[in-house]
Each structure stands twice: as C-alpha cells, then as structure tokens.
C-alpha cells in the first residue's frame, strides 16, 4: 500500500492530500509500488530536454472513500513521502546458494542480518544484487516497460547447469535468457560473480567473462569477488578458501581478459575485488584502472580510492608538531599492511602523534574472514583488553552500523567502558581518518579516564 506519510510544503498537493491517504492511481494508472509512482509521475520532457507544466491527477483512498485531485505540476517530483519506500511486500530469495553468507551466520544475532532479499526494485534504490530467479516473465516485461535501469545482477556463471547447481534453483538456468532480454531492451546491468574455488573459476570463469563481454554495452561492469567462508559451515556444501597463490592466479586471469577488453571495446569491463590484490600481495592499481569506480560499493577499488584521497588530504594538511597524543587504531587482518603505511604517513606529518595499529583476528566468524567490515566488538575487546591503548581508540566506520554498533551488537559505549578508554568513530573515508586524528589529538587532555 502507498500510504502517504508526509506532503512536503513545496509539493503541488500540499494542503490537498492528507497524511494517511492511500495513493491508488496517477492519471488513471494503477500504482502498485514505487516504480509505478516514479514512472507515472515522471515528466515527459520535450525533445530538447525541457521540463513542462502539466496537470496531474492523483486518486487516493481516504477513510474508505475514493477521491481524485488534480493539480498543475512542473517537473516530475510530486514531493510526497510514503510510510514504506517500496510500497509493496519485498521479494525474498528462493535460492540455496552454496556460498550464501547468511547461511554461515551464527545464531542469535539481530533478525535483520538473516533476511534474504532478492528484490529488483531494491536493486534500483539501494544497489542490492539480485539473482532474477524469482522473476516471472511478467516481471521481466515490467522491468523493460518501466525502464528499470541499471540493475545489479548476481550472475556467478553463465553455464546454466552449473548455475542451477550453485544456487539450488532450477530457475537459475534462465540467466542468459534474462540477460539477453535486458540487452535487447537497451537497459544497463552491473554484474557480480562470487568466485568459488574449483567450481566457477578457471575455464568456467573464462566462459562467463566471454559471455558477458558479448552483452556490452548493456553489461557495463562486472565485479569478481572471492567467496567468504565463516567457521559456521557444518552441513553446508564443502568450499575452499582462495590462498595467496590462488589469488595471484585469479588476478592474472581477470587482468589478462580485462586488458583484451580494454583494447577491443575501450573498457576493462571485469574488475577483481580488492581482496585478490591484498591477499596475493599484488600492488593496488591506480585509480585509472577502475575507470568510473562503478563497483566500488562491492569492494572493488575502495583501497585505490582511499589511497588517492589520502594523498590529496595529506598534501593539503600542514605539519603540526604541537599535536601530541598516543592513539590506537584497529583494522582487519587483510588491510593491516596498507593501513599501517597510511598511519606512518600521518605520523610523519604529526611527529608527536603515535598511532599503534592492531589487526583484529576474526574469532567471531572464523579466521578465514579477514575484512575490516566484519570485525566485531567482542573480538576487539578480547584482543585489546589489558593493553596500553593510549589516549583514544579509533574504530573504522566500516565496522559500525549507524556509526555506533558492531555486528555483535556491542556499542562504542560498551567498548569504551570495558577497555577503559575513550573510543572514537574514525569514519570510512581518508579525510575522516585524518580529521579524527587531528581532533582527538587536540582534545588529548580530556580523553584519559
């Protein structure tokens, strides 16, 4: 249901509609969800791209009565807020993927961490990846009719039989058919491959890359990320982690294919996750490698972007010998060397500020999980308790939900109380880290407990 939560003061329907009205139609077109709302309220600009003034009629249900209101609208934004952004029930995942991270979660965590969404509408809003296995032909037709683009699609493999095996869903075999429909409709797709050792790597990865390359420019980029394996895999499909040599091999395979794509079609198209570079000990490429960073939210190019931004921040930051503090920063095992080098550069700029970096081994999920974003408060407490942490403990923002809660529901306040140290969220960006170091150093005398 499209229940209106707020009519903004600059809405053409301000003073006309009421909070609690249930939007049913726009210009006679039924509103099923936010896609219909966006599509039917959008302004159809002229051939020169100029927006126009036009009448828009909204039909709502108010206290059981159907009411229609017509107002003159300029542009396509009606400036209405709804109780539910989706305006409909979410489509859930119908797969049982051999690599599913949620199936590898321990019990008794917050409920939202166990929810498996697979909704193409959320893909458009939030960038979630979808498998397309729960889409009917009518859903595909609607995606095309409403021009839902770009879509983020988890492909994993273009081998239909292998995809069915990996996802335990016979509808997974339709991936090539669905991608072809998107291609023929001129829509865009950003694709993802979760790479599993001995399953969809090697020759199967070559096959998938060849098939997806044929769909360019509809397929605008493909991220290739290693499977994450926790210690909670009892009864699940046997999978192996990529070791250092494996990561180097995969990296070469992807880069060789990407080099050919760059020469033939003008884009690399296929991008390995940062983990492959870090795990293999291969230097992180410069930012040009990632072109427009289209897959950065999927862990592709984050390190290069941070490094570039850090260099820019440091170039515009003056040295300051008056800053004095002893700080501690925690990070994940995978990124430890990189972050340590960053902190060395910060110390060069502020010679009286010391920063001790601790890599936190992931005991909660298992030691094969090495990324910073999955470090828990409990592991930090266990591994830092009793140590001299100086004046302040800095926590990367990637470890926190809403800036204050770890995955195991331990808060920054609890961490501070148990470790008896002031704790500060150092953010996720280079500028945030540097500014945090400066600000807590200036406040040093207030930090000690």
C-alpha positions as CSV (number, residue, x, y, z in Angstrom):
1,X,0.0,0.0,0.0
2,X,1.2,3.5,-0.8
3,X,0.3,5.2,2.4
4,X,1.4,8.9,2.4
5,X,3.5,9.8,5.4
6,X,4.2,13.4,4.5
7,X,3.2,16.0,1.9
8,X,6.2,18.3,1.7
9,X,5.5,22.1,1.8
10,X,6.8,22.5,-1.8
11,X,4.5,19.8,-3.2
12,X,1.8,20.9,-5.6
13,X,-0.5,18.7,-3.5
14,X,0.4,20.4,-0.2
15,X,-2.9,21.3,1.6
16,X,-4.8,19.0,-0.7
17,X,-3.7,15.5,0.2
18,X,-3.5,14.3,3.8
19,X,-1.2,12.1,5.9
20,X,-2.7,8.6,5.8
21,X,-4.1,8.9,2.3
22,X,-3.6,5.7,0.3
23,X,-2.4,6.5,-3.3
24,X,-4.0,4.2,-5.8
25,X,-3.7,5.9,-9.2
26,X,-1.7,8.6,-11.1
27,X,-3.5,9.9,-14.2
28,X,-5.7,6.8,-14.2
29,X,-2.7,4.4,-14.0
30,X,-2.7,2.0,-11.1
31,X,0.1,2.4,-8.6
32,X,1.4,-1.0,-7.4
33,X,4.7,0.2,-5.9
34,X,7.3,2.9,-6.0
35,X,8.3,2.0,-9.6
36,X,4.8,2.9,-10.8
37,X,4.9,6.0,-8.7
38,X,8.2,7.1,-10.2
39,X,7.3,6.2,-13.8
40,X,3.8,7.7,-13.9
41,X,4.7,10.8,-12.1
42,X,7.8,11.5,-14.2
43,X,7.7,14.4,-16.5
44,X,7.9,13.6,-20.2
45,X,10.2,16.4,-21.2
46,X,10.3,17.6,-24.8
47,X,12.9,16.8,-27.5
48,X,15.2,19.5,-26.1
49,X,15.0,18.1,-22.6
50,X,13.0,21.0,-21.3
51,X,10.6,20.2,-18.4
52,X,7.0,21.2,-18.8
53,X,3.9,22.2,-16.8
54,X,1.1,19.7,-16.9
55,X,-1.9,18.6,-15.0
56,X,-1.5,15.5,-12.8
57,X,-4.4,13.7,-11.2
58,X,-4.0,11.5,-8.1
59,X,-6.6,9.1,-6.8
60,X,-6.4,8.2,-3.2
61,X,-8.5,6.2,-0.7
62,X,-9.3,8.3,2.4
63,X,-11.4,6.8,5.2
64,X,-12.9,4.3,2.7
65,X,-13.7,6.9,0.1
66,X,-12.1,7.2,-3.3
67,X,-11.1,10.8,-4.0
68,X,-9.3,12.3,-7.1
69,X,-7.4,15.6,-7.0
70,X,-5.8,17.4,-10.0
71,X,-3.0,19.9,-9.7
72,X,-0.6,21.6,-12.1
73,X,2.9,20.0,-11.7
74,X,6.2,21.2,-13.1
75,X,8.8,18.5,-13.5
76,X,8.4,15.0,-12.2
77,X,8.8,15.2,-8.4
78,X,5.5,15.3,-6.6
79,X,7.3,15.7,-3.3
80,X,5.4,13.0,-1.4
81,X,6.9,10.8,1.3
82,X,5.5,7.3,2.0
83,X,5.4,5.1,5.0
84,X,7.0,2.3,3.0
85,X,9.6,3.3,0.4
86,X,8.9,0.1,-1.6
87,X,5.0,0.5,-1.2
88,X,4.8,-3.3,-1.5
89,X,5.9,-6.6,0.0
90,X,9.6,-7.4,-0.6
91,X,10.5,-10.2,-2.9
92,X,12.6,-12.8,-0.9
93,X,15.4,-15.0,-2.1
94,X,14.3,-18.5,-3.3
95,X,17.8,-19.9,-3.7
96,X,20.0,-22.0,-1.5
97,X,23.4,-20.9,-2.8
98,X,26.4,-23.0,-1.9
99,X,28.3,-19.8,-0.9
100,X,25.5,-17.9,0.9
101,X,27.0,-15.8,3.7
102,X,23.7,-15.7,5.6
103,X,23.6,-19.5,5.9
104,X,27.0,-19.2,7.5
105,X,26.0,-16.9,10.3
106,X,25.9,-17.9,14.0
107,X,22.6,-18.0,15.8
108,X,21.1,-15.3,18.0
109,X,22.2,-12.2,16.0
110,X,19.7,-9.4,15.2
111,X,16.9,-10.5,12.9
112,X,17.7,-8.2,10.0
113,X,21.0,-10.0,9.5
114,X,19.2,-13.2,8.5
115,X,16.9,-11.6,5.9
116,X,17.5,-12.7,2.3
117,X,16.1,-10.1,-0.1
118,X,16.1,-10.6,-3.8
119,X,14.0,-7.7,-5.0
120,X,14.7,-6.0,-8.3
121,X,13.2,-2.8,-7.0
122,X,15.6,-2.6,-4.1
123,X,18.4,-3.1,-6.6
124,X,17.4,0.2,-8.2
125,X,17.0,2.0,-4.9
126,X,19.9,0.7,-2.8
127,X,22.2,-1.1,-5.3
128,X,21.4,-4.6,-3.9
129,X,22.4,-7.5,-6.2
130,X,19.6,-9.8,-7.4
131,X,19.7,-13.2,-9.0
132,X,16.5,-12.9,-11.1
133,X,15.4,-16.4,-10.1
134,X,12.2,-15.2,-8.5
135,X,11.1,-13.1,-11.5
136,X,8.3,-14.1,-13.8
137,X,8.1,-13.3,-17.5
138,X,5.6,-10.6,-16.5
139,X,8.2,-9.1,-14.0
140,X,10.8,-9.0,-16.8
141,X,8.3,-7.4,-19.1
142,X,7.6,-4.8,-16.4
143,X,11.3,-4.1,-15.9
144,X,11.6,-3.4,-19.6
145,X,8.4,-1.3,-19.8
146,X,9.2,0.8,-16.8
147,X,12.9,1.1,-17.9
148,X,14.3,-0.2,-14.6
149,X,18.0,0.5,-15.1
150,X,20.7,0.0,-14.0
151,X,20.1,-3.4,-12.4
152,X,22.7,-5.1,-10.2
153,X,22.7,-8.8,-11.1
154,X,24.4,-11.7,-9.4
155,X,25.5,-13.9,-12.3
156,X,28.2,-16.1,-10.8
157,X,28.3,-18.2,-14.0
158,X,26.6,-18.3,-17.5
159,X,26.8,-22.0,-17.6
160,X,23.1,-22.9,-16.9
161,X,23.7,-26.3,-15.4
162,X,26.4,-25.0,-13.1
163,X,24.3,-22.0,-12.0
164,X,21.5,-24.4,-11.1
165,X,24.0,-26.4,-9.0
166,X,25.5,-23.4,-7.3
167,X,22.1,-21.8,-6.5
168,X,20.0,-25.0,-6.0
169,X,17.2,-23.4,-8.0
170,X,16.1,-24.7,-11.5
171,X,15.1,-21.2,-12.4
172,X,18.8,-20.2,-12.2
173,X,19.2,-21.7,-15.7
174,X,17.4,-18.8,-17.3
175,X,20.2,-16.3,-16.6
176,X,21.3,-16.0,-20.3
177,X,17.7,-15.6,-21.5
178,X,17.1,-12.8,-18.9
179,X,20.3,-11.0,-19.6
180,X,19.6,-11.2,-23.4
181,X,16.2,-9.5,-22.8
182,X,17.9,-6.7,-20.9
183,X,20.4,-6.3,-23.6
184,X,17.8,-6.2,-26.4
185,X,15.8,-3.7,-24.4
186,X,18.8,-1.4,-24.1
187,X,18.8,-1.5,-20.3
188,X,22.0,-1.5,-18.3
189,X,23.2,-4.1,-15.9
190,X,26.1,-4.2,-13.4
191,X,27.0,-7.8,-12.8
192,X,28.7,-9.7,-10.0
193,X,30.5,-13.1,-9.8
194,X,31.1,-14.7,-6.4
195,X,34.1,-16.9,-7.2
196,X,34.2,-20.3,-5.6
197,X,37.4,-22.3,-5.9
198,X,37.1,-25.3,-8.1
199,X,33.5,-24.5,-9.1
200,X,33.1,-21.4,-11.2
201,X,36.8,-20.3,-11.5
202,X,39.3,-21.4,-14.2
203,X,37.7,-22.4,-17.5
204,X,34.2,-21.6,-16.2
205,X,35.3,-18.1,-15.3
206,X,36.7,-17.7,-18.8
207,X,33.4,-18.8,-20.3
208,X,31.4,-16.4,-18.1
209,X,33.6,-13.5,-19.0
210,X,33.3,-14.3,-22.7
211,X,29.5,-14.5,-22.5
212,X,29.2,-11.3,-20.5
213,X,31.6,-9.4,-22.8
214,X,29.1,-10.1,-25.7
215,X,26.5,-8.2,-23.8
216,X,28.5,-5.0,-23.6
217,X,27.5,-2.1,-23.5
218,X,24.3,-3.4,-21.8
219,X,26.6,-5.0,-19.2
220,X,28.5,-2.0,-18.1
221,X,30.8,-3.7,-15.5
222,X,31.4,-7.0,-13.8
223,X,32.9,-7.4,-10.3
224,X,34.5,-10.6,-9.3
225,X,34.7,-11.2,-5.6
226,X,36.1,-14.2,-3.6
227,X,33.7,-16.4,-1.6
228,X,33.7,-15.6,2.1
229,X,33.8,-18.6,4.4
230,X,33.0,-18.5,8.1
231,X,33.5,-21.2,10.7
232,X,29.8,-22.0,10.7
233,X,29.6,-24.3,7.7
234,X,28.5,-27.6,9.3
235,X,26.3,-29.4,6.9
236,X,26.9,-26.9,4.1
237,X,28.5,-27.5,0.7
238,X,32.3,-28.1,1.1
239,X,34.1,-25.0,-0.2
240,X,37.7,-24.0,-0.1
241,X,39.2,-20.5,0.5
242,X,41.5,-18.9,-2.0
243,X,45.1,-19.0,-0.8
244,X,47.8,-16.5,-1.8
245,X,48.8,-18.4,-4.9
246,X,45.2,-18.9,-5.9
247,X,44.5,-15.2,-5.6
248,X,47.5,-14.3,-7.8
249,X,46.3,-16.8,-10.4
250,X,42.8,-15.4,-10.5
251,X,44.1,-11.9,-10.6
252,X,46.2,-12.6,-13.6
253,X,43.3,-14.4,-15.4
254,X,40.9,-11.4,-14.8
255,X,43.5,-8.8,-15.7
256,X,44.6,-10.6,-18.9
257,X,41.0,-10.8,-20.1
258,X,40.4,-7.2,-19.0
259,X,43.4,-6.0,-20.9
260,X,42.0,-7.6,-24.1
261,X,38.6,-5.9,-23.4
262,X,40.3,-2.6,-22.9
263,X,42.0,-2.9,-26.3
264,X,38.9,-4.2,-28.1
265,X,35.9,-2.3,-26.6
266,X,37.6,0.5,-24.7
267,X,36.8,-0.6,-21.2
268,X,38.3,-3.2,-18.9
269,X,34.8,-4.4,-18.0
270,X,35.9,-7.0,-15.5
271,X,37.2,-5.9,-12.1
272,X,38.6,-8.1,-9.3
273,X,37.8,-7.2,-5.7
274,X,40.5,-5.6,-3.7
275,X,40.8,-8.8,-1.7
276,X,42.5,-10.5,-4.6
277,X,45.2,-7.8,-4.7
278,X,45.7,-7.6,-1.0
279,X,45.8,-11.4,-0.4
280,X,48.2,-12.0,-3.3
281,X,50.5,-9.2,-2.3
282,X,50.0,-7.5,-5.6
283,X,50.3,-3.7,-5.6
284,X,46.9,-1.9,-5.8
285,X,46.4,-0.3,-9.2
286,X,46.0,3.4,-9.6
287,X,42.5,4.9,-10.0
288,X,42.6,4.9,-13.8
289,X,42.4,1.1,-13.6
290,X,38.9,1.3,-12.1
291,X,37.6,3.9,-14.7
292,X,34.5,5.3,-13.1
293,X,34.5,3.1,-9.9
294,X,31.2,1.7,-10.8
295,X,31.5,-1.3,-8.5
296,X,33.2,0.4,-5.5
297,X,30.3,-0.4,-3.2
298,X,31.1,-4.1,-3.9
299,X,34.7,-3.7,-2.6
300,X,36.2,-3.0,-6.0
301,X,38.6,-0.1,-5.9
302,X,37.9,1.1,-2.3
303,X,41.6,0.8,-1.5
304,X,42.8,2.7,-4.5
305,X,40.2,5.4,-3.9
306,X,41.1,5.7,-0.2
307,X,44.8,5.9,-1.2
308,X,44.2,8.7,-3.7
309,X,42.0,10.7,-1.3
310,X,44.5,10.2,1.5
311,X,47.4,11.6,-0.7
312,X,45.2,14.6,-1.6
313,X,44.3,15.2,2.1
314,X,47.9,14.9,3.3
315,X,49.1,17.3,0.5
316,X,46.8,20.0,1.8
317,X,47.4,19.3,5.5
318,X,50.2,21.3,7.3
319,X,52.7,19.6,9.6
320,X,52.0,20.3,13.2
321,X,54.5,19.4,16.0
322,X,52.2,20.8,18.6
323,X,49.8,17.9,18.3
324,X,50.6,15.3,20.9
325,X,48.8,12.1,21.5
326,X,49.1,8.3,21.8
327,X,46.4,6.7,19.7
328,X,45.4,3.1,18.8
329,X,43.6,2.1,15.6
330,X,42.1,-1.3,14.9
331,X,41.6,-2.8,11.5
332,X,41.1,-6.2,9.7
333,X,43.9,-8.6,9.0
334,X,43.6,-8.2,5.2
335,X,44.2,-4.4,5.1
336,X,46.6,-4.2,8.0
337,X,49.8,-3.5,5.9
338,X,48.1,-0.8,3.9
339,X,46.6,0.9,7.0
340,X,49.9,0.7,8.8
341,X,51.6,2.5,5.9
342,X,48.9,5.2,6.0
343,X,49.4,5.7,9.7
344,X,53.2,6.0,9.1
345,X,52.5,8.9,6.8
346,X,50.2,10.5,9.3
347,X,53.0,10.2,11.9
348,X,55.4,11.9,9.5
349,X,53.0,14.9,9.3
350,X,52.4,14.9,13.1
351,X,55.7,13.6,14.6
352,X,54.4,13.8,18.2
353,X,51.3,11.7,17.5
354,X,51.9,8.0,17.7
355,X,49.4,5.5,16.2
356,X,49.6,1.9,17.1
357,X,47.7,-0.3,14.6
358,X,46.2,-3.6,15.7
359,X,45.0,-6.2,13.2
360,X,42.0,-7.9,14.7
361,X,41.8,-11.6,14.1
362,X,38.2,-12.6,13.4
363,X,37.3,-15.2,16.1
364,X,33.6,-14.5,15.8
365,X,33.1,-15.6,12.2
366,X,36.4,-17.5,11.9
367,X,39.9,-16.6,10.9
368,X,39.3,-17.0,7.2
369,X,37.2,-13.8,7.4
370,X,39.8,-11.1,7.2
371,X,38.0,-8.0,6.0
372,X,37.7,-5.0,8.4
373,X,33.9,-4.6,7.9
374,X,33.2,-7.9,9.6
375,X,35.3,-7.3,12.8
376,X,33.1,-7.4,15.9
377,X,33.3,-5.5,19.2
378,X,33.8,-8.8,21.1
379,X,36.9,-9.6,19.2
380,X,38.3,-6.2,19.8
381,X,37.7,-6.4,23.5
382,X,39.2,-9.9,23.7
383,X,42.4,-9.0,21.8
384,X,43.0,-5.5,23.3
385,X,42.0,-6.0,26.9
386,X,44.9,-5.2,29.2
387,X,46.9,-3.4,26.6
388,X,48.0,0.2,26.9
389,X,45.8,1.8,24.3
390,X,47.0,5.4,24.9
391,X,44.6,8.3,24.8
392,X,42.0,7.1,22.4
393,X,40.9,4.0,20.4
394,X,39.9,4.7,16.8
395,X,37.3,2.5,15.1
396,X,36.9,2.4,11.3
397,X,33.3,3.3,10.3
398,X,33.1,0.2,8.1
399,X,32.8,-1.9,11.3
400,X,29.8,0.0,12.6
401,X,26.1,0.2,12.0
402,X,24.6,3.7,12.3
403,X,28.1,4.8,13.4
404,X,27.9,3.2,16.8
405,X,27.0,-0.6,16.8
406,X,29.1,-3.6,15.8
407,X,27.7,-6.7,14.1
408,X,27.6,-8.5,17.5
409,X,25.5,-5.6,18.9
410,X,28.3,-4.3,21.1
411,X,28.2,-0.5,21.1
412,X,31.0,2.0,21.1
413,X,29.9,3.0,24.6
414,X,30.3,-0.6,25.9
415,X,33.6,-0.9,24.2
416,X,34.8,2.3,25.9
417,X,33.5,1.1,29.3
418,X,35.1,-2.4,29.1
419,X,38.5,-1.2,27.7
420,X,38.5,1.9,29.9
421,X,39.5,4.1,27.0
422,X,37.8,6.9,25.0
423,X,36.6,5.5,21.7
424,X,36.0,7.4,18.5
425,X,34.5,6.5,15.2
426,X,37.2,7.4,12.6
427,X,34.9,7.1,9.7
428,X,35.4,5.3,6.4
429,X,37.0,8.0,4.2
430,X,40.6,9.2,4.2
431,X,39.6,12.8,5.2
432,X,37.5,11.4,8.1
433,X,40.5,9.4,9.5
434,X,42.9,12.4,9.3
435,X,40.4,14.8,10.8
436,X,39.7,12.3,13.6
437,X,43.4,12.0,14.4
438,X,43.7,15.8,14.5
439,X,40.6,16.4,16.6
440,X,41.3,13.7,19.2
441,X,44.9,14.9,19.5
442,X,43.7,18.4,20.2
443,X,41.4,17.1,22.8
444,X,44.0,14.8,24.4
445,X,43.8,16.2,27.9
446,X,40.1,15.4,28.0
447,X,40.4,11.8,26.7
448,X,42.0,9.9,29.6
449,X,39.8,8.3,32.1
